[in-house]
Every structure is written in C-alpha cells, then in structure tokens.
Amino acid sequence: MKKKLFALAITATLAVSAIIVFHACKKLDFSGVTKCNVETITVVNASTIKVEVDVFNLSPADHPDHGICYSATNATPTIADGKVSMGAISEFKKYTKSIETLSSGTKYYFRGYVMNDSEPKYSFNIKDGTTPPLPIATTNAATNITAVTATLNGTINAANTSATITFEYGTTTSYGLSANATPATVTGSSNTGVSADVTGLAINTAYHFRVKAVCAAGTSLGSDLSFTTGQTSAPVLTTTAASAIAQTTATSGGNISSDGGASVTARGVCWSTSSNPIATGSHTTDGTGAFTSSITGLTANTLYYVRAYATNSVGTSYGNQVSFTTSAATSCPATVTDFNSNTYNTVLIGTQCWMRENLKATHYSNGTAMLDGTSAGDITGNYTSKYYFDYANTPSNTAIYGKLYTWAAVMNGAVSSVANPSGVQGVCPTGWHLPSDAEWTQLTDNLGGESVAGGKMKEAGTTHWTSPNTGADNSSGFTGLPGGYRGDSGAFDDVGSYGYWWSATEGDAAGAWRRSLSYYYTNVGRDGSLKAYGFSVRCLRD
C-alpha cells in the first residue's frame, strides 16, 4: 500500500512540474494588438517640437489613421485635444513629425496613436517638451514726425533671451524697409524702450511700422501702427568736422539731406565758445546741398563749438555739434623738416607743439643711418638694434602711416627719462624731442583725460580707420592714424585698427611705455611693450 501511495505522489508532482514548465516557456503573443511607443522629443524652436513614434505591432483591424496627439493642459492627451494626422498605416514603422503651431514658452504632452477601425489606440508612454520663450514685442506710437522724418518706438521684454531689435516700415503692411533700433540688442526680463530715427520719408504720406525682435528661438513681431508725415518740416542736415585749423581761422561746413519740402532760404555754420551755437550769433551764409564754410575772426588757443544750420519756411534746424581748438599764438612753427627732407605739419595742443604726422626718418639729425629692418626677421630679445620698418615691408604704407621703430632706434643711445620735457632728442629732428610718459599724460590731461582724449586725437572718418572709429572728431588736431605695429617675431598687425607711439620712458630692462588709439574706443591706452617691437613716433618741440 505504501508503494502505491508513493507512486501516486510522484505522478502528481511530475504533472504539476509539467504545467509550470509549459507556462514558463509559452511566448506572449501580441499579434492581435496594436502597440506604439513615443521614442524621442526634440525641441526645434519656439513654435516647433519634433516627435518620433515607433509602431511595433498592428492588429488585424483596419488602421485608417495614425499620428500624434498633444495638449498643453491635459497630461494624458487624446485626439480630442489636438492631433497631427499622418493617414492610414499598414505596417510596423517608426515615424517622425514636427508640430509647428505651438505656443512659445509652453510645456506640451505628446502621445502617439493608431486608429483600430474607429477606435484610437494610444502609445504606452507619454513624453513632454517645453518650447523656449520668445521676446514680447510691443509697437508704440511714432513721435517727432516731420515731413520727411519720424521716430519709431517700441517696448521689448526679451524674456531672458538676447534679442536683436529692428523696425519694419513702409507705405503698406508689407513694409519693405528696415531700421536698426537703439538699443540694437535687448537682454533680461524687464521692459526696455527701443526706438529708431528714420529719414528720407515722403512728404504727406501714410506709413505703417512695427517693431521686430529676433532671438535664437525665433521672431516676435509687434502690432502694426501707422503715422502720416507732415506737408513740410524744417531741413535735415549734418555738420562737417573742422579742418585747416589755425590761430584765427578754420573750415567747416554741412550737408543738407532734406529741405523739408520747402525752399531753404539760408544755410551755413554758426560757432561760439559756448556749446550749441545758434544762427543768430556768429555765422556764415553758404551754398546749397553739401557746402563748405570759412570761419574767421577767431581767437588763438580757444575751444570753439560749430553747428551747420539751414532755414526754410518752417524754421531753422541744426546739424550735429563739432568742436575744435584754434592754434595758440606761441612759438609753434607750421612745419618741421627731418634730415631726410620729410616735412611734417605741426599742431599746438595746450602749450605743447606736436608733430601732427608720424615720423618717416631713416637717419638721425646728424646724418647717421638707422638699420633697415626689412630683412631683420625674428629679433625677440634684441633690445639694442636700431631698426626702422615699413609696415608689412611695404614702402607705400610709410607715405600714410610713417615708419615703425624699435625703442633702441627712437632713443639713439639716450637713457630713459621720466622728466617733462624728456630731454631725449633720439630720432627726432634738431630742436625736437621724444615725449616722455609724463608728456603724453600732459597731452591727454589737456584733452579731458585718457578716457575721452582718444576721440579728440584720432583722425575723423573711416578713410584710414576701420569703422566705426568711435568718437573720432580730431578736435585736438593731433590727427592720430592707425599705423599698426611690428612684433618682435617679425609679424605685422593692426594697421587700420590701432595706432601705437613710443615714449622715452622705460618700464624695465625689456620694456617701455607707449600710448595707443583704437578704432573702437574713445580712450587713450597706456601700456608697456617690449623694446624689440616696432611702433610709430611723434616728436615734441623743445
């Protein structure tokens, strides 16, 4: 009896084991079930997110549509919330679709779907993505409206982006014209007022405009506003920088870009020793369009302010203000000539009589020749050779910018000087000397300090200087040019962008003080440089 019971127990155990093994080995079959999954979410820009969905099983039913459903408010979106349809599907596949009508700065939820006949089957998972914010651009009413000009206004909240701001304007809502705003770039999250002055408008004409903000995520446009120009306005003009400055005379002028729709009855320049001179004071009366004015009866060594003016039936308007200082009635000859017969114009700034051109000499005043550095190559660490250089080894550059010299060449054996005057003739003509660091400081102090003196020392315009040549009006008459430099390795650089001038004051055994002017700044740079570098030279009268 015990043997029989034992046999029955074994049989039962084997049966249960067989069942367990059968179920453990059985493969689940989804062949009759539609399945899909959201694979990736890619944020493209402020209005577009790209969604990838994998359809990895389809039921035997018809599948007349598949696509992506999405919502900004429903964390489990359905096709009732919003969808992008991609039509019928009959095979397993991965598909990608960009949803391009989203709101900026908004979180969205995404699911894939496949229609089983008329019933949607949704993806196993839901993924979300947030579009980046766009700036908030608000167009404000135009101001300062004349017959031919107006100021366009707006307000920008950059929404913590960096937005480039312009205004679109024109005679229709297609605009067609664009003006850069001030400021041109807005950052942060506060409201910032922007504006643009537009000129050359048609008289008595309606204009449409709007503000435009562009950032990495996309573009925001303000609403369309309009204004109508007047029938006439005062003239629009600019003032020409002063030139040919002497003790009692100078030359300026202006350019009338618009007569304001009415005949100009008077034009010229007005000047005063006080800021913002007006045409009822000292003035000239000159020709039409661009005009040149001779200013006479000035006082020596005096700062003057000049503005061009023009008058029509509406009134008198003025160009931008420029300033200059007349030459002093002291001993500063109009020119000086070096040993090589190069003649240089001069300028009196305060009590200092400066060359207003860079030195070109290849010989000292006693006739001793300096070394031509054309083939010098790398002179790193050579602080004793008296080299001169043409920029880029091109003699034609010297005609404009003068020579470049090593410090040994400009000192000609003299020891460093901190005195004012330096007492170092060096490379300069007889009766002239190389300015010390203190004498350069005297110059910049006389022009209002290093932070503003550069604009007053640089040649105006962009004939020789790289744009924008910030603040350059040459009101001092120094006429600083961007002659660049030669490095001790033999490389040349910075012509057109920077000018560098030696002083007679060393900083240490390897370096000496120099001054520099930049195309981008209004200040004067004061730095030490290695003595083997090649820089320009300006001389001072003893």
C-alpha positions in Angstrom: 0.0 0.0 0.0 2.8 2.4 0.8 4.5 1.8 -2.5 1.2 2.7 -4.3 0.8 6.0 -2.5 4.5 6.8 -3.2 3.9 6.2 -6.9 0.8 8.4 -6.9 2.8 11.3 -5.3 5.5 11.1 -7.9 2.9 11.2 -10.7 1.2 14.2 -9.3 4.5 16.1 -8.8 5.5 15.4 -12.4 2.2 16.7 -13.6 2.5 19.9 -11.7 6.1 20.4 -12.9 5.0 19.9 -16.5 2.3 22.6 -16.2 4.8 25.0 -14.7 7.3 24.3 -17.4 4.6 24.7 -20.1 3.6 28.2 -18.8 7.2 29.3 -18.3 8.1 28.6 -21.8 5.0 30.0 -23.5 5.8 33.2 -25.5 3.2 36.0 -25.1 1.5 36.8 -28.4 0.7 40.4 -29.2 0.0 39.8 -32.9 -3.6 40.8 -32.5 -3.0 44.0 -30.5 -2.0 47.5 -31.9 1.0 48.9 -30.0 3.1 52.0 -30.3 5.6 54.0 -28.2 6.9 57.6 -28.1 10.6 57.3 -28.7 12.1 60.9 -28.7 11.1 64.5 -28.2 13.2 67.3 -29.9 12.6 70.9 -29.2 13.3 72.8 -32.5 12.3 76.4 -31.8 9.7 78.4 -30.0 6.8 77.0 -32.1 8.1 73.6 -33.2 8.7 70.3 -31.4 9.7 67.1 -33.3 8.2 63.8 -32.1 9.3 60.3 -33.0 6.9 57.4 -32.6 7.5 53.6 -33.0 4.6 51.5 -34.2 5.8 48.0 -33.4 2.6 45.9 -33.6 -0.7 46.1 -35.5 -4.0 44.3 -35.0 -5.8 42.6 -38.0 -8.2 45.6 -38.0 -8.1 48.4 -40.5 -5.9 51.4 -39.5 -7.3 54.4 -41.4 -5.2 56.9 -39.5 -2.2 57.3 -37.2 -0.3 60.3 -35.8 0.5 62.3 -32.7 -1.9 63.8 -30.2 -0.8 66.6 -27.9 -2.0 69.1 -25.3 -0.7 71.8 -23.1 -3.4 71.3 -20.4 -4.1 67.5 -20.5 -1.2 65.4 -19.2 -2.8 62.4 -21.0 -3.7 63.9 -24.3 -6.2 62.3 -26.7 -7.1 63.0 -30.3 -9.8 65.3 -28.9 -7.2 67.7 -27.5 -5.2 68.2 -30.7 -3.6 65.9 -33.2 -1.3 65.7 -36.2 -2.7 63.1 -38.6 -0.5 61.1 -40.9 -3.1 58.9 -42.6 -3.5 55.2 -42.9 -0.9 52.7 -41.8 -0.5 49.0 -42.7 3.0 48.0 -41.5 5.2 48.4 -38.5 7.3 51.6 -38.7 8.9 54.5 -36.9 7.6 57.9 -37.9 8.7 61.4 -37.1 6.5 64.5 -37.3 7.3 68.2 -36.5 4.4 70.0 -34.8 4.9 73.6 -35.9 2.0 75.6 -34.4 2.9 75.5 -30.7 2.9 78.5 -28.4 6.3 79.7 -27.1 7.4 79.1 -23.5 4.8 76.3 -23.0 5.0 72.7 -21.8 3.3 70.2 -24.0 2.4 66.5 -23.6 2.6 64.0 -26.5 1.3 60.6 -27.3 1.3 58.5 -30.5 -1.9 57.0 -31.7 -3.1 54.4 -34.3 -6.8 54.0 -35.2 -8.1 50.5 -34.9 -11.1 50.9 -37.3 -12.7 53.9 -35.4 -11.1 53.3 -32.0 -7.8 55.1 -31.2 -5.1 53.1 -29.6 -2.5 55.2 -27.7 1.2 54.7 -27.1 2.3 53.0 -23.9 4.0 56.2 -22.7 3.6 60.0 -22.8 6.5 62.4 -23.2 6.6 66.1 -22.7 8.7 69.0 -24.1 8.7 72.8 -23.4 9.1 75.4 -26.2 11.6 78.2 -25.4 10.2 81.7 -24.8 10.1 84.4 -27.3 10.6 88.1 -26.6 7.5 90.2 -26.1 7.4 92.9 -28.7 5.1 95.9 -28.4 4.9 98.6 -31.1 4.4 102.1 -29.6 3.2 105.3 -31.4 5.7 107.2 -33.6 7.0 110.5 -32.4 8.9 113.5 -33.7 7.0 113.3 -37.0 8.0 115.8 -39.7 7.5 116.0 -43.4 10.5 113.7 -44.0 11.5 112.1 -40.7 10.0 110.3 -37.7 11.0 108.3 -34.6 9.6 104.8 -34.4 9.1 103.5 -30.9 8.6 100.1 -29.2 8.9 98.2 -26.0 10.8 94.8 -25.7 10.8 92.3 -23.0 13.5 89.9 -24.0 12.2 87.1 -21.8 15.7 86.3 -20.7 16.9 85.8 -24.3 19.3 88.0 -26.3 17.1 89.7 -28.9 18.2 91.8 -31.9 15.8 94.6 -32.5 14.8 96.3 -35.7 11.8 98.2 -37.0 10.0 97.4 -40.3 8.3 100.2 -42.0 6.8 101.2 -45.4 3.8 102.6 -47.1 1.9 99.3 -46.9 1.7 96.5 -44.4 4.2 94.6 -46.4 6.7 97.2 -45.1 9.8 96.7 -47.3 12.2 98.9 -45.3 14.1 98.2 -42.1 15.8 100.4 -39.5 18.1 99.3 -36.7 16.8 100.1 -33.2 18.6 101.8 -30.3 19.5 99.8 -28.4 20.1 97.2 -31.1 20.2 94.3 -28.6 18.0 93.7 -25.6 18.5 91.1 -22.9 17.0 90.2 -19.5 13.3 90.1 -18.5 12.4 93.8 -17.9 10.6 96.1 -20.4 13.1 98.1 -22.4 12.1 101.0 -24.6 13.6 101.0 -28.1 13.5 103.5 -31.0 14.8 104.2 -34.5 15.0 107.5 -36.3 14.0 107.2 -39.9 14.7 109.8 -42.6 14.1 110.3 -46.3 10.3 109.8 -45.9 7.9 111.1 -48.5 6.0 114.3 -47.6 2.3 114.0 -46.6 2.4 110.2 -46.8 0.9 107.4 -44.5 3.5 104.9 -43.2 3.0 101.5 -41.5 5.5 100.2 -39.0 6.1 97.5 -36.3 8.9 96.5 -34.0 10.7 93.2 -34.6 12.7 91.1 -32.1 14.8 88.1 -33.3 16.4 85.6 -30.9 17.8 82.1 -31.3 14.3 80.6 -30.7 12.5 82.6 -33.3 11.0 86.0 -34.1 8.4 88.2 -32.3 6.5 91.0 -34.1 4.8 93.9 -32.6 1.4 95.1 -33.9 1.1 97.3 -37.0 0.8 101.0 -36.3 0.8 103.9 -38.7 1.5 107.6 -38.9 1.4 110.3 -41.6 4.3 112.6 -42.4 3.7 116.4 -42.5 3.5 118.5 -45.6 6.6 120.5 -44.6 9.3 120.4 -41.9 12.5 122.1 -41.0 15.5 121.0 -43.1 17.6 117.9 -42.1 21.4 118.3 -42.2 24.8 117.3 -40.7 27.9 119.3 -39.7 31.3 118.7 -41.3 34.3 118.2 -38.9 36.5 121.3 -38.6 39.7 121.3 -40.7 42.5 123.7 -41.6 42.6 125.0 -38.1 44.8 128.0 -37.5 45.1 130.7 -34.9 42.2 132.8 -36.1 40.6 130.7 -38.8 39.1 127.2 -39.5 37.0 125.4 -42.1 33.8 123.5 -41.5 30.5 123.1 -43.4 27.5 120.8 -43.7 25.3 118.7 -45.9 21.5 119.2 -46.2 20.0 115.8 -46.8 16.4 117.2 -47.0 14.9 120.6 -47.4 11.8 119.5 -45.5 9.5 120.1 -48.5 10.1 123.9 -48.6 12.8 126.0 -50.1 15.9 126.6 -48.0 16.4 130.4 -47.6 19.6 130.4 -45.6 22.3 128.0 -44.7 25.8 128.0 -43.3 27.6 127.3 -40.0 27.4 129.1 -36.7 30.0 129.0 -33.9 30.6 130.0 -30.3 32.9 129.4 -27.4 29.7 128.0 -25.7 28.0 124.7 -26.5 25.1 124.6 -29.1 25.7 127.8 -31.0 22.8 129.3 -32.9 22.4 131.1 -36.2 21.6 134.5 -34.6 25.2 134.6 -33.3 28.5 134.3 -35.4 27.6 132.5 -38.6 28.2 132.2 -42.3 25.8 132.1 -45.2 26.7 129.5 -47.9 25.6 127.5 -50.9 23.2 124.6 -51.4 23.5 120.9 -50.7 26.9 120.0 -49.3 28.6 123.2 -48.5 32.0 124.4 -47.1 32.3 127.4 -44.7 35.3 129.5 -43.9 35.3 130.6 -40.2 37.2 133.7 -39.5 37.8 136.2 -36.7 38.6 133.5 -34.1 40.8 133.9 -31.0 44.1 131.9 -30.8 44.3 128.9 -28.5 40.5 128.8 -27.9 37.9 126.0 -27.9 35.1 126.6 -30.3 31.8 124.8 -31.0 30.3 124.6 -34.5 26.9 123.6 -36.0 25.7 123.7 -39.5 22.2 125.4 -39.9 19.6 125.7 -42.5 16.3 127.7 -42.6 13.1 127.3 -44.6 9.5 128.5 -44.1 9.0 126.1 -41.2 12.1 127.2 -39.2 15.8 126.8 -38.6 17.3 123.4 -37.8 20.9 122.4 -36.9 23.3 119.7 -37.6 25.4 117.8 -35.1 27.8 119.8 -33.0 31.6 119.6 -33.6 34.4 121.3 -31.7 38.0 122.4 -32.3 40.7 124.4 -30.7 42.5 127.2 -32.6 46.3 127.2 -32.7 48.0 129.2 -30.0 49.8 132.4 -30.6 53.0 130.9 -29.4 56.2 129.6 -30.9 55.0 126.5 -32.8 56.1 126.6 -36.4 53.7 125.4 -39.0 56.1 122.7 -40.2 59.3 120.9 -39.3 61.7 119.0 -41.6 63.9 116.0 -40.7 67.3 115.0 -42.1 65.7 113.1 -44.9 63.8 116.2 -46.1 60.5 114.9 -44.9 58.3 117.8 -43.9 55.7 117.4 -41.1 52.8 119.6 -40.2 52.5 120.6 -36.5 49.8 121.4 -34.0 49.7 123.3 -30.7 47.7 121.4 -28.1 47.7 123.4 -24.9 51.3 124.5 -24.5 52.8 121.5 -26.4 53.8 121.8 -30.0 53.4 118.3 -31.6 54.1 116.9 -35.0 50.7 116.1 -36.4 52.1 113.3 -38.6 54.1 110.1 -37.8 57.8 110.3 -38.3 59.3 108.8 -41.5 63.0 109.4 -40.9 65.7 106.8 -41.7 68.6 108.9 -40.4 69.3 110.8 -37.2 69.6 114.5 -37.3 73.4 114.2 -37.6 73.1 112.1 -40.7 73.8 108.7 -39.1 71.7 106.0 -40.7 69.5 103.6 -38.7 69.2 100.0 -39.7 66.7 99.0 -42.3 64.7 96.2 -40.7 63.2 94.8 -43.9 65.2 91.6 -43.6 65.6 91.6 -39.8 63.3 88.7 -39.2 62.8 87.5 -35.6 64.5 89.9 -33.2 63.0 88.6 -30.0 65.1 89.7 -27.0 67.2 92.1 -29.1 66.8 95.4 -27.3 69.8 97.3 -28.8 69.5 97.2 -32.6 68.3 100.5 -34.1 65.8 99.3 -36.7 63.1 101.1 -38.7 60.4 99.3 -40.7 57.8 99.9 -43.3 54.5 98.3 -42.3 54.3 94.9 -43.9 57.7 95.7 -45.5 55.7 97.9 -48.0 57.2 101.4 -48.5 53.9 102.8 -49.7 52.5 102.3 -46.2 55.1 104.8 -44.9 53.6 107.6 -47.0 50.4 107.3 -45.0 51.4 105.9 -41.6 55.1 106.8 -41.2 57.8 104.3 -40.2 57.8 101.9 -37.3 60.9 101.9 -35.0 62.3 99.8 -32.2 62.8 101.5 -28.9 66.6 101.4 -29.3 66.2 103.3 -32.6 64.0 106.0 -31.2 66.3 106.6 -28.1 69.6 106.5 -30.1 71.6 105.6 -27.0 69.9 108.0 -24.6 68.9 106.8 -21.2 65.2 106.5 -20.1 63.6 109.8 -19.0 60.6 110.4 -16.7 61.1 114.2 -17.0 58.8 116.8 -18.6 60.3 117.7 -21.0 62.1 114.4 -21.6 65.4 115.9 -22.9 65.8 112.9 -25.3 66.3 114.1 -28.9 66.7 110.5 -30.1 65.3 110.0 -33.5 63.7 113.5 -33.7 64.9 116.5 -35.7 67.0 119.1 -34.1 65.0 121.3 -31.7 62.6 118.4 -31.1 62.5 115.5 -28.7 60.8 112.2 -28.0 58.0 112.7 -25.4 58.3 111.1 -22.0 55.5 109.2 -20.4 54.8 112.3 -18.4 54.5 114.5 -21.5 52.0 112.0 -23.0 50.0 112.3 -19.8 50.1 116.1 -20.1 48.6 115.8 -23.6 45.7 113.5 -22.5 45.0 115.6 -19.4 44.8 118.7 -21.6 42.2 116.9 -23.7 40.0 115.9 -20.7 41.7 112.7 -19.6 42.6 109.3 -21.1 39.0 108.1 -21.2 37.9 110.7 -23.7 41.2 112.1 -25.3 41.3 109.3 -27.9 38.3 110.6 -29.8 39.8 114.1 -29.9 43.2 112.7 -31.1 42.0 110.4 -33.9 41.7 111.4 -37.5 37.9 111.6 -38.1 36.1 109.3 -40.6 37.0 105.9 -41.9 39.4 106.7 -44.8 42.2 105.2 -42.8 40.5 104.0 -39.6 38.3 100.9 -39.5 34.6 101.6 -38.9 33.1 102.7 -36.5 36.1 104.8 -35.4 34.2 105.6 -32.3 34.1 109.2 -31.1 36.7 110.4 -33.6 36.5 114.1 -34.3 40.2 115.2 -34.2 39.2 118.3 -32.4 42.7 118.5 -31.0 44.3 118.5 -34.4 46.6 115.6 -33.4 45.4 113.5 -36.4 46.3 110.1 -35.0 46.5 107.4 -37.6 46.2 103.6 -37.2 49.8 102.6 -38.2 49.7 99.2 -36.5 52.9 97.6 -35.2 55.7 95.1 -36.0 56.1 92.3 -33.4 59.5 91.1 -32.3 58.9 87.9 -34.2 58.6 89.9 -37.5 54.8 89.8 -37.8 52.9 93.0 -38.6 49.4 93.6 -37.4 46.6 96.2 -36.6 47.1 98.7 -39.4 43.7 100.4 -39.8 42.6 99.4 -36.3 45.2 100.7 -33.8 48.0 103.2 -33.6 50.9 102.9 -31.2 53.5 105.5 -30.2 56.7 105.1 -28.1 57.6 107.3 -25.1 61.1 108.0 -23.8 60.3 106.2 -20.5 61.2 102.6 -20.0 59.3 100.3 -17.6 62.1 97.8 -17.1 65.1 96.4 -18.9 62.9 94.8 -21.6 60.0 97.2 -22.0 59.0 100.8 -22.3 55.8 102.8 -22.0 53.7 103.5 -25.1 50.3 105.1 -26.0 47.7 103.7 -28.3 44.5 104.7 -30.0 41.7 102.2 -31.1 39.1 102.2 -33.8 36.5 101.0 -31.3 37.1 103.2 -28.2 37.4 106.8 -27.3 40.1 106.4 -24.7 43.9 106.5 -25.0 45.7 103.3 -24.0 48.8 103.5 -21.7 50.7 100.2 -21.6 54.2 98.7 -21.5 55.6 96.9 -24.5 58.8 95.0 -25.4 61.5 97.2 -26.7 62.0 95.0 -29.8 58.5 95.9 -31.1 58.2 98.5 -33.8 55.9 101.4 -33.1 55.2 104.9 -34.6 56.8 108.1 -33.3 55.5 111.6 -32.7 58.0 114.3 -31.7 57.6 117.4 -29.4 59.2 120.8 -29.9 61.8 121.6 -27.3 
